[in-house]
Amino acid sequence: MTVPAPLRFEGVRFAYPNGEFRLRAPDLCVERGEQVALVGPSGCGKSTVVHLAAGILVPQAGRVLTLGEDLAAQPDEARRRLRLERLGLVFQEFELLDYLDALENALVPRLLAGHSPTAADRERAHELLGVLGLDAVATHLPAALSRGERQRVALSRALLTEPELVLADEPTASLDPERAAQVLELLSTQCRARGTALLLVTHDRSALGHFDRVVDLKEELQP
């Protein structure tokens, strides 16, 4: 049986209710294990593509197939569970929970899915924090972490469940160039080690060498 691509857009059209923005998305496809950078000018819809891929938004026309599932046809709870259990999500503002320490934040996908973290979950979280250089701050709250450390905690959280697809929306936009390069290298390396597909939105053209393919959304827009 053919295994479906982790992400496929088929003739997607999306518009926000105020009518000020319309996305005519490319027939985007991310294959198994592939790492794709999504670039384009501000306002062209890069973040919208990520939100559609994660099922946070649903298109008015066409289909978004995420891990073989047409998310628009799924109820909210099914989309939420897929995000928690099979996707890894990384956002620019990290979205860590202030009252949880770094280790607990890494375990958040299991907690939000209604599961008590197992010994294996905790071992995996400790492993990721170690790989990302965060052993020494595993018991620190986000307020005590630098921006780079908070971003690496967010990466640990995204990779905890060994997802089939990671969606990252400008994860390094607020970091200095050296730290941004380190974060991209860590994310790329971790995904390649596990054959995880990656779609990453970036404005940083210097980062594009990490990726197998670059999609310029402006050039891909259909009339």
N, C-alpha and C positions, 0 to 999 in steps of 0.2 A: 504494500500500500504506500502511495506517495505521501510523504510528510509535508503538510502545507508550510509555506513561508511564514515566519513569525509575524510579519506585518505586510498587508497588501491593501492599497487604496484602489478602488475601482470606480472611476468617474465621479469622485466625491465633489459635492457642492455644499457649502455651508454659509449661512448669513446670520449675524446677530440680530436680535429683535428690533433694534433701533434703525436697522437698514444702512448704517454708515460703513459697514465692512462686509464684503463678500469674498469668500475664499473659493477659488476654482482650483482645487488641489490637483497635483499631478497624479498620474496612476503610479503612485509610489510603491516600491516593493523593497523589503529588507529580507534577505535570505538568511538561512540558518548560519550562525556564526559570523555573519557579515557585520562590519562596522561602517556606518554611514553618517557623514556630517551633513546637516541641513543648514544652508546659509541663505542669505538674502537681505535686502534692506529692511530697516525697522518698519513694522506695519504691514508686511506682506503676508503674514499668517503663519510664521514658523511655530510660535507657541500654540496656535490653534491646531496645527497638525498634531502636535504632541498630545493635546487634550482630546482630540478625536481618537488618536491611537490608543489612549488609555481608557476610552469610554466615559470620560468626564463630560464631553460633549458628544452629540450624535448628529450626523449629517441630515440635511433635508433631502438630498438625492445621492444616489450611489451607495456603495458599501465600504465599510472599514472592516477588514477581517484581521483580527488580532488573535494570534495563536489558533487560527482556523475558525474563530468564533465571530459571527456577525453581531457585534456588540449592541447595535441599535435594536436588534430583535430580542435582546435579553432584558429582564427586569433589573431595576437598580441594584438589588442585593447581589445578583449574579455578577454584574459588572464590578461591584465593589470587591467581591470575593476574588475575582480574577486578578484585580490589581494587587490585592494583599498577598496572594499565594503564588502567582505565576509571573508577575511583572516586577521589575525594579524601577522605581521612580526617583529621580533626582531633580530638584528644583533650585533655582538661583538663591532663594532665601532660606534654604535648608529645611525649615519647618520642623525643627526639633521641639520636643516638649520640655518646657523650662524646669518642670518639677522632677524629671527623670535624669539620672546620670548617663554618661556616655554609653555604658554597657546596656542599660535599660532602653535607651533610645534605639540602639541597634536591634533590640528585640521587639520593637513596636509592631512590626507586621504580624508577628505571632499573637501579640496581646490583642490587637484590634480585630483579628480574625476569631477571637474568643477562645484561644488556646492558652493553656499554661505552658510557658517555655520548658521544654524538656532539657535533660542534661546535654543531649546532642545539640540542641539549639544554643545553649550557653557556650558550649565548646566551639561551635561555629562562630558565634559572636566574638569570643575571645580571640580566635584565630584571625578573624578579619581585622579587629582592632590592632592586633600585633603586626600583621602585614602592613597596615597603614600607619604604623608608628605611633599608636595611641595607647600602648600598654600602661604608660605612666599616668594617664588621665582617665582611665576606665571608670573610676568612681567620682569623677568631677561632673558637676552640673554644667549645662551649656554656658551659663553666665561666666564661668571660670575658664572657658576655652577661647582660644584665638579664633578668628574667622576661618583660617585654614584648617584648624582642628575640628571645628563644627562641620565644615564641609566634608571632611574625611569620615566623621561619624555618620553623616547623611549617606555617604557611599557605602559604609558598612551596613546600614539599614537596608539600602537598596539591593545589596548582594546577599543578604542573610538567607533568603529562601532558595538560593541558587536559581534565579529566574531564567526563563527561556529568552526573555527580551528585556533590555534596559532602555528606558526613555529618559533622556536627560535634557532639560531645558535651560540653557545658558548656565551650567553649573559652576563656571569659573569667572563669570562676568565681573564679580566684585573683588576678585583676588588680584594680587600683584603678578606680573608676568612669570616670575620664578615659581611662585606657589601654584599658579594656574597650570604651568607646564608639568609640575609634579603630580597634581591631581589628575590631569588628563592621562598621564603615563600610567598611574596606578589603576585608573578605571579601565583603560584599554588592556592592560596586562591581565587584570582579574577576569575580564570578559573573555579574552582569548584563551586563558587557561581552562575555562569551562565550556567553551564553544557557545557562549551567550551572544546573541545578536544585540547590536547597539545602534540606536538612533540618537544623535546628539546635535542639539541646536547650538551654534556658536557664531559670534561675530569675529572671532580671532582667526584670521587667515593663516597666521603662522602655525596654528595647531593642526592644519589639514593633513599634514604628513602622517598623522596617526591612523588615518582612515583608509579603508579599501576603496571608498567611492565618496564623491561629494555631489550633493544635489543642490543646485541653486534654484530656490523656489521661484524667484523672479523670472528666470529663464524657462522654468517648467510650466508657468501659468498658462492656461489655455484661454483663447479669446472667448 
